[in-house]
Amino acid sequence: MSILFESEYRGERHVGFGKPAAGDSVTLYKVAEDRLRTEFAAGGDPEQIVATVVAGAESVTVAADDPELRLLPPLLPTATGDSLVSGFMRTHRSKFETEPQEGEEFVPPNWFFKGLGNWLRLPGETLVVPSKPVALIEEPEVALVYVNDEEGAPHYAGYTFGNDLCDIGLHLENPGWNPYCKLCDTALTPWLFLGEPPTTVTGRVTVERDGATAWEGGFDCGEDSLYFKVRDMADHLFSFPAVRRPGLVNYVLLGADRASFHDGFRIADGDRVTIDVKSHDVVFSNDIRFGGSVTS
């Protein structure tokens, strides 16, 4: 399965492949800012789309840790308002007393709006939350990426991983406050996996405080761990015209299993959350800041 990423290098948009680590060299292919999104919006095989985009493109090889190389969330548009981050709640089987039955009528899970795509944070960046959260929870999740065509029809591009940090304590005090609960930064990895939504995703979360491990635990967020089928959830979401605006990029979070909060742990200001998606060899960390300043 191919993995691609987009980046800015010396002020211009590029596409690269794989998951280069610090010290590695990486070949970047220069592309127009909207080229990949336009191709994905037209539909077709993702692998062929990428091959078409980079064919004959000007390339340059740089170090993965070159200070002039800035990675981007997958397919992120430059224009504010051209991408949305949202997700589903209470999607995992572990949160239900019964198992789903074949032929059972689909009752959609709750959905939330997280923010605009340019609100997303990348690995290594600080996640800012309100100054006095009730009880934060890290949420390792699969994020699906869709691009709408000129008629508003969504086309699936691939998936990546994220941390949907939120104030679960506020939600538990009053479920009607859930929109406030979600007003915490979300981290997304830049790697776009060009494949169907994954059935198995396993890994481990570590929370560090003052340089030492304060909590750690495992997670499972693949489709096999969900109570709902991914296609059913996606079809229901895209039945609403508001998310089918032509050219819109949708980042759709599929929900998280139990996490540090359920273990009695409470994330504090300055903690570092590391999510190790062992099944996909993806590791990313973010520091948590209470009431910090907001940057674009």
C-alpha positions in Angstrom: 0.0 0.0 0.0 1.3 3.4 -0.9 1.7 6.2 1.6 1.9 9.8 0.4 2.4 13.2 2.0 2.2 16.8 1.0 4.5 19.5 2.1 5.7 23.0 1.5 9.3 23.3 0.5 10.8 26.8 -0.1 7.3 28.2 -0.5 6.0 25.7 -3.0 3.8 22.6 -2.7 5.3 19.1 -3.1 4.3 15.5 -2.8 6.5 12.8 -1.3 6.1 9.1 -0.5 6.6 6.9 2.5 7.1 8.0 6.1 10.7 9.4 6.1 12.3 9.8 9.5 14.8 12.4 10.6 18.1 11.8 8.9 16.5 10.1 5.9 16.6 11.7 2.4 13.3 12.2 0.6 12.4 13.0 -3.0 9.8 15.7 -3.4 7.7 16.2 -6.5 6.5 19.8 -7.2 2.8 20.0 -7.8 0.2 22.8 -8.0 -1.5 23.5 -4.7 -4.9 22.0 -5.8 -3.7 19.4 -8.2 -4.0 16.3 -6.0 -7.4 17.4 -4.6 -8.7 18.0 -8.1 -7.5 14.5 -9.3 -9.0 12.8 -6.2 -12.3 14.6 -6.7 -12.5 13.2 -10.2 -12.5 9.7 -8.7 -10.6 6.6 -9.9 -7.8 4.4 -8.5 -5.8 6.4 -5.9 -2.5 4.8 -7.0 -3.1 5.7 -10.6 -4.1 9.3 -9.6 -0.8 9.7 -7.7 1.2 8.3 -10.6 -0.4 10.7 -13.0 0.3 13.7 -10.8 4.0 13.0 -10.3 4.7 11.9 -13.9 7.1 14.4 -15.4 7.0 16.6 -12.3 10.1 18.6 -11.3 11.7 16.8 -8.3 14.2 17.6 -5.6 15.9 15.4 -3.0 16.2 16.8 0.5 16.8 15.7 4.1 13.6 14.8 5.9 14.6 17.1 8.7 15.4 20.0 6.4 14.2 23.2 8.3 12.7 24.5 5.0 10.5 21.4 4.6 7.1 21.7 6.3 4.7 18.8 6.3 0.9 19.4 5.9 -2.3 17.5 6.8 -3.3 15.3 3.9 -4.8 17.3 1.0 -5.3 20.4 3.1 -6.5 23.4 1.0 -4.9 26.7 1.5 -8.2 28.6 1.6 -9.9 28.8 5.0 -13.3 27.2 4.9 -12.5 24.7 2.2 -12.1 21.8 4.7 -13.9 20.5 7.7 -13.0 18.2 10.6 -15.8 16.2 12.2 -16.4 12.8 13.7 -18.6 10.2 15.2 -19.1 9.5 18.9 -19.6 6.2 20.8 -18.8 4.0 17.9 -16.9 1.1 19.5 -18.3 -2.2 20.5 -16.8 -1.9 23.9 -19.3 0.8 24.6 -22.4 -1.4 23.9 -23.8 -4.2 26.0 -24.8 -6.2 22.9 -23.1 -7.2 19.7 -24.4 -5.8 16.3 -26.7 -8.2 14.6 -26.7 -8.9 10.8 -29.6 -7.2 9.1 -30.1 -4.9 12.1 -31.5 -1.5 11.2 -28.8 1.2 11.1 -29.3 3.9 13.8 -26.5 6.4 13.2 -24.2 7.4 16.1 -23.9 10.9 17.3 -21.8 13.2 15.2 -19.8 16.3 16.1 -18.2 19.2 14.2 -14.6 19.8 15.3 -13.5 22.8 13.3 -12.0 23.9 10.0 -9.1 22.0 8.4 -6.6 24.7 9.0 -7.2 24.3 12.7 -5.5 20.9 12.5 -2.2 20.4 14.3 0.7 18.1 13.2 2.9 15.8 15.2 5.3 17.8 17.4 3.0 20.8 17.6 1.3 21.9 20.8 -2.4 21.1 21.3 -4.1 24.0 23.0 -7.2 23.5 25.2 -9.3 25.9 27.3 -7.6 27.3 30.4 -9.7 25.3 32.9 -10.8 22.0 31.3 -12.8 19.6 33.5 -11.1 16.4 32.4 -9.3 15.9 29.2 -9.1 12.7 27.2 -6.8 11.7 24.4 -8.5 9.8 21.6 -6.4 7.8 19.1 -8.6 7.6 16.0 -8.6 6.7 12.3 -9.4 9.8 10.2 -10.9 9.2 6.7 -10.2 11.9 4.0 -12.8 12.7 1.4 -12.8 15.2 -1.5 -16.0 16.5 -3.0 -16.3 16.9 -6.8 -17.9 19.8 -8.7 -21.3 18.3 -8.1 -20.7 17.8 -4.4 -20.3 14.0 -4.5 -17.6 12.8 -2.0 -14.7 10.7 -3.2 -12.7 8.8 -0.7 -8.9 9.4 -0.9 -7.5 7.4 2.0 -6.9 7.5 5.7 -4.6 8.7 8.4 -4.4 8.9 12.2 -5.2 11.5 14.7 -5.7 12.5 18.4 -9.1 14.0 18.9 -8.3 15.6 22.2 -11.4 16.8 24.0 -12.8 17.7 27.5 -14.8 14.6 28.3 -15.4 15.9 31.8 -17.4 18.8 30.4 -19.4 16.4 28.2 -20.3 14.2 31.2 -21.4 17.2 33.3 -23.8 18.1 30.5 -24.0 16.1 27.2 -25.6 19.3 25.7 -22.2 20.9 26.2 -20.5 18.5 23.8 -19.8 21.2 21.2 -17.8 23.0 23.9 -16.1 19.8 24.8 -14.7 19.4 21.3 -13.2 22.9 21.2 -9.7 21.5 21.8 -7.0 21.2 19.2 -6.8 18.0 17.1 -3.6 16.4 15.8 -3.5 14.6 12.5 -0.5 12.8 11.0 0.6 13.9 7.5 0.7 10.4 6.1 -2.2 9.5 3.7 -2.6 5.7 3.4 -4.0 5.0 -0.1 -6.2 2.1 0.9 -9.6 1.2 2.1 -10.4 2.1 5.8 -8.4 -0.3 7.9 -10.1 -3.2 9.7 -7.3 -3.6 12.3 -5.6 -0.7 14.1 -3.8 -1.3 17.3 -1.3 0.6 19.4 -0.4 2.2 22.6 -0.7 5.6 24.2 1.9 7.0 26.6 1.4 10.2 28.7 4.6 11.8 30.0 4.8 14.3 32.8 8.0 16.0 33.7 9.9 13.6 31.5 8.6 10.4 33.1 5.8 8.1 32.0 2.7 9.0 34.0 0.2 6.7 32.2 0.2 4.2 29.4 -2.4 1.8 27.8 -3.4 0.1 24.6 -6.0 1.0 22.1 -7.9 -0.6 19.1 -9.6 1.7 16.6 -9.9 -0.3 13.4 -13.3 -1.1 11.8 -13.4 -4.6 13.4 -13.6 -2.8 16.8 -16.5 -0.6 15.8 -20.2 -1.3 16.4 -21.1 0.3 13.1 -19.9 -0.3 9.6 -17.8 2.5 8.2 -19.8 2.7 5.0 -23.1 3.1 6.8 -21.7 6.0 8.9 -20.1 7.7 5.9 -23.2 7.3 3.7 -25.4 8.8 6.4 -23.0 11.7 7.0 -22.9 12.5 3.3 -26.6 12.5 3.0 -26.5 16.0 4.4 -25.9 18.7 1.8 -23.9 20.9 4.2 -20.9 18.5 4.0 -21.3 18.0 0.2 -20.3 21.5 -0.8 -18.3 21.3 -4.1 -14.5 21.1 -3.6 -14.8 20.6 0.2 -12.3 18.3 1.9 -13.7 16.3 4.8 -11.6 14.8 7.6 -13.9 12.3 9.3 -12.8 10.8 12.7 -14.2 7.3 13.4 -14.2 7.4 17.2 -12.0 6.1 20.0 -12.0 3.3 22.5 -11.3 3.5 26.2 -8.4 5.8 27.2 -6.5 7.3 30.1 -9.6 9.0 31.5 -11.4 5.7 31.9 -8.4 4.5 34.0 -8.8 7.3 36.4 -5.9 9.3 35.0 -6.2 13.1 34.4 -4.1 14.9 31.8 -2.4 18.0 33.1 -1.0 21.2 31.6 2.4 20.4 30.0 1.8 16.7 29.6 3.1 15.0 26.4 0.8 12.5 24.7 2.5 10.0 22.4 0.3 7.7 20.2 2.1 4.7 18.8 0.0 3.1 16.1 2.0 -0.1 16.1 -0.1 -1.8 13.4 0.9 0.9 10.9 4.3 1.9 12.2 3.1 5.5 12.9 4.2 7.3 16.1 3.4 10.9 16.9 3.6 13.1 20.0 2.0 16.4 21.1 2.4 18.6 24.2 -0.8 19.8 25.9 -1.1 23.4 26.9 -4.0 24.8 29.0 -5.2 28.2 27.7 -2.3 28.8 25.4 -2.2 31.4 22.6 -3.8 30.4 19.3 -1.7 30.4 16.1 -2.9 30.0 12.5 
